[in-house]
């Protein structure tokens, strides 16, 4: 990271800072940029903040005690930074899904020999019936379309094993992730619709290891919810090979996850009031929640600390933005986006004018580009999945916000 992502944010926000006189512009800009870099590289706080968030609090799924601690930490850290005109919490109700006891998975051959494999429940999944082991045959498919083409008799009462790997020919891992993601998001729901007893999904990663990757699954309006589990990539390869040699083998899965009633939580917002156009808002942010099986450093601790640091760097450099700038730590991006929806709803209710909404959620790597493209017509609204927005700053990288918030 080396403070580069925070510097990218600062560079973008610097466009909202009042320029100097024409004669002194070049020298003033050069000195200001040097001051920003010196502050970031010599006295940067991102790593210390990230270390505390990940090691002292750790995994912080929405609704959990750790998520509540992260909210307290975020508010306190912003207040201590001394760069915000105000720091406040924005209440939202979030889903509260809990994993329960460690999941168990076994491949069972026709002679009763069992092989334990690495599995974990997909986020929002239901448990196996009565939290007990569930054993059934396995049908391997590579896509939702392949499942749809199978006759009912081939599917009913079986585990559907979605085993489409990453496309390693794609240079950008995010593209491969997106292309393989539908089997995790929709696989369990589609399996339930077809009368299957459960879904096993190859982990969404290019790595070949024994660490299963969790992630959200959605049942939508599926009348029958069946458990969904991720297999490590090595376990998926092993199951596929054994299934080819013995189509009658079975899989046994045991999970005790459950969805509890919604919990009260918060977005954490730090705001610097604009000196000239305070009614115009630029939002930068990251999502404060993370999955429970890891520390949530890249996803999305880095986005959180970069956003806070960007505002601190402006203050340290003596720069005051002309427009209001907010650093928002969104809650519940991973399995519900309730925090982003709340922020968007509140912005609309208050008739706020948002010029840009930018989220850092691509990991704490050296920034290579900001994905954006100009529109032929600025509609002054941001739509889910859009990569551009706004009449003045036609860009958006903010999947944490799932509703239109931008206006003229």
N, C-alpha and C positions, 0 to 999 in steps of 0.2 A: 504494500500500500504506500508506504513512505510519504504519507500526507498528500499524494498526488490527486486522489479523488476529491479531497477537501479543497485543494487548490483549483481543481476544475470547477467546483461549485462556486468558489470565490470569484473566479474569472467570469462566470456567467452573471453573478450578482453584481459585479463591478459595473456592469452596464447600467445599473440602476443608481449609480453614484454620480453626483453632480460634477461635471467636468470643470477643469481649471480654465483660465483665460487662454486664448489661442496661442500666445507666445510661450507660455510656460507649460503647455499641455504635455509635450514630449518628455520634458525633464520631470514633471510632476508624476506622470504615469510610471516612468522608469523607477523613480524612488519608491513609489507606492508598491509596485510589484516586487521590488527587492525587499521591502519591509515585510510584505506578506510571506515571501519565501523564507526569509530569515526566521520569522516567528514560527512558521510551520515546521521547519527543519530543525531548529535549535530548541524550541520551547513547545513543540506540539504536544497536545494532550490526548490525541486519538488512541494511541496504543495503551496508555494507562487506563483510559475509560473502557476500552474494549476488553482489557485484561480483567477488570473488575466485573464487568457485565457477564463475561463468559465463565470465569473461574469462581467467582463468589456467588453468582446467582445461577448460571448455567442454563439448561433447557427451560423454556418459559412459555409453554403452550397456553393459549388464551384460557382463562378461567382457573388456572392453577395458582397455588400460593407463590410460585416463582414468578409468574407474570405480575402478580400484585407487588412483589418486591422490586421488579424491574420498573414498574410505574413510579414507585417511591424514589428509586435511584435516579430515574430520568429527570424527574422534577427537581430533586435536590442538586443534581449535577448541573442542570441549566441555571439554577439560581446561583450556585457558587461561581459559575463562569463569569457573571457580572456583565454580560454583554446584551442581555435582553431587557427591553422596557417592561415586559411582563411575562410571567410564566404561569400557565394555568392548565387545569385538567378538563377534558371534555368527556363527559360520561357516555358510555355505550354498554348495551347488554351483549354479551358474547357467548357463544356455545361453550359448553364445558364437557369435553370428551376426555375420558381417562382410559389408559391402556390396560390397567389391571396387572395381573401376574405375568411373568415372562411367557411369551408364546412358545408353543412346541409344535414341531412338524416332523413327520416321519414318512419315508417311502417304504412301503411294505410289499415285498415280492410275493409270488404265488406259493412259495413254500413257507411263508410267515416270517422270513428274515426281514428285519427292519433296519433302516439307515436314517439316523437323525440328520436333519438339514437346518440351515439357518433361515428363520422366518421372522417377520414382525407384522403386526396388524397395520393395515392402512388406516390413516386418520379418518375418523367418523364411522368406521366399520362397526357392525354389530358383532357380538360374540358368537362363538359356536353355541348350539342349543344347550341351555342350562350350564354354560361354561364347561361342558364336558367334551372329551375327544370326539371328533366327527371323522368317520372313515368312509371313503367312497372311491370309486374308480376315477380315472383322469382322462380328459380329452384335451389334447394340445391343439391350439390354434395360434395363428400369427396376427390376426386382426379381428376387429368386431364384425367386419363383412364376412369373414370365414365362419365365424360363429353363426351368423344369421343364415348362412347357406346350409348348415347342418340340419338333418331331420330331427324332429323332437325325440325320437327314440334313442338317438346317439348322444343326447345331451342330458335328458332327464335323470336326476339322481346322481349326477357326476360332479366332480370338480372341473371347472373350465380353467385350463392352464394357458394364460396369455404369454407367449414366449417370443415376442418380436424384439430383437436387440436394437441397440443404437445403430444408426447408419454411420459407420466410421469413415465413409467417404466425404462426409460433410465436415468442412474445416471448423465451423462454428458449433461448439457443443450445445449451445442453446437451441439451435435448429434441430439437432438430433433429439434433444430432450422433448421439444414440442411435438415432433413427428411421432414419437413413441408414447406420448403422454395419454392419449385417449384410452388406452387399454387399462391404465390405472384409474383414471377419473371415472370412466363409465363401465369398465369391465364387470365389477360385481353387480351393478344394476342390471346390465344386459344378461348376465348369467342367471340372476334371479327371475327375470322375465321368461326365460326359456325353461325354467324348471330345474336348473342345476342347484346343487346344495351349497356351492361356494365358488370362489374365484381365487386362483393363485396367479400372481403377476410378477413377471421378471422385473427386478429393480431397474429404475431409470438411471443408469449410469454406464459409462464406457469402461469403467474399471472391472477387472476380473478378480474378484475377491470374495470373501465370505461374510460381507457386511450387508445385510438387507437394508434397503432404503424405504423409509415410510414416506407418506405423502397423502394428500387428500383424495378421497373417493366420494362420489356424490350419488345418492340413490334417486334423487328427483321424486317423481310420483310413482316409483316402482311399488307395487302392492306387496311383494314378497322381498324382504331384505335378507340377503345371505352374506356370510362373512367374507371379507376380502383380505388377503395377506400378500405381502411382498416376499419373494424368494431372493436370496443373494444371487448374483450372476453365476457363481460356481454351482450353487444348488440347482438353479434353473438348467444349466448345462447337464448336470448329473441326472436330473429327472427326465430330461428330454432323451438322453442316451439310453437310460434304463427303460423308458416307455417304448422306445423303438424296438428294443429286444424283447420286451414283455408287455404287450398292450393291456394285459389283464391286471397289472399291478395296481395297488391302491395307495392312497395318500391319507394320512391321519393328521388332523389339525386340531389344536386346542387353543382357544383364546377366551379371555374374560373381560374384554373391553366393554365400555358402555357409555352412553350419552346421558349426562346428568342435566338437571334444569339449568337454564341460562344463569350466568354470573354477571354481576356489575363489574365493569372495568372502565378503562379510560385511555383516550389518546393524551399524550403529553405535548403541549404546544408552547414554544418560546417565540416571542414576537418582538421585532425591532420596527418601531413605527417610522414610516416614511417621512422624510423632511419636507418634501414638496408635493407628492401625490399619495398621501396616506391611504386614500380610498382604493388604490390599486395594489393588489396583493400578488406576491410571488411566493410560492410554497416549495420548499425543499424538504425531503424527509426520507425515512426508512421505516421498516416495520419492527416494532419492539418485541413482538412475540416470536417464538421459534419452536421447532419441533422438540419433543421431549427426550429424544435419544442421543442428542449431541449438545454442544455448547452454543450453537447458533452464532458462530463467528462470522462466516461469510454470508449466512442467510438468517438474519440480516443485521448482525451486530455492527458490521462495518458501515452499512448505510446509516445506522443510527448515529454513530460517533462522528462520521464524516459531516453529517448535516449540522450537528451541534458545533463542530469545529469550524465550519465555514463561517458561521456568524461570529464566532469568537475571533477569527482571524481578521474579519472586517473591522471589528472594534479595536483590536490591537494595532491595526495599521492606521487608525484614526479616520476611517472612512465611514460616512453615514449615508445609507441608501436613500435615494429620493422616494422610492416606493416601499411600502410595507413588506417586510420579508419575514416569513414564518418558517421555523424548523419544526416539523411535526413528526413525532414518534407514534406511528400508527399501531393500534392494537388489532390483533386477529386477522392478519393477512393470510396466514397459512390455511386455516380451515373455516373461513367464513366471511372475511372482508368487512366485518361489521364496523370496525373503526373507520375505514375509508368511507363507507356509506354514511356514517354519522357525520363525518367532516363535510362531505358533499351536501348532505341535507341541510346542515346548519348554514353553510355558505349560501345556499339558495334562499333559505328563509330570511337571512340577513341581507339579501340582495347585494352580495359582495361581488366585486369585479376582480376576477383572478386572471392574471396575464400568463401565468405558467404554473404548472404543477409537475415537479421533477422528483422522482424517487430513485435512490440508489439501491438497487437490489440485484446486482449482477456480481457480487463478490468484491473483496477488497483488493482488486488487482490494479495494475497501472492502467489508467483510462486510455482507451484507443480512439473512441469516438462517442459522440452523443447522438443516438438515433433520432432523427427528426427529418421531416420533409415539409416543404411549404404546400399549402393548399391553394388551389385556383381561386376558391372563394372561402374566406374565413367565416365559418358559421358561428364563431364565438361560443362553441360548445365542445366539450370533450366527451367522447363516447367510449364505452368499454372496448378495449382492444385497439383504440386509435393510437397512432404514433405521432400525431401532430395536433396542435391546438392553439387557440388564442389569436387575437388580431395583431398583437405586438410581438409576442414570442411564440411563433408557430411550432411548438414542440411539446411533447409530454412523454415522460418515462415513468408513469405513476400507476402501475397496476394495483396498488393498494387502494386507489380510489375507483370504485365501480359505478360511478354515476356522473352525469355531466355537471361540472361546476364552473366552467369558464364562461365569462360573459364580457361584453364590451364595456 
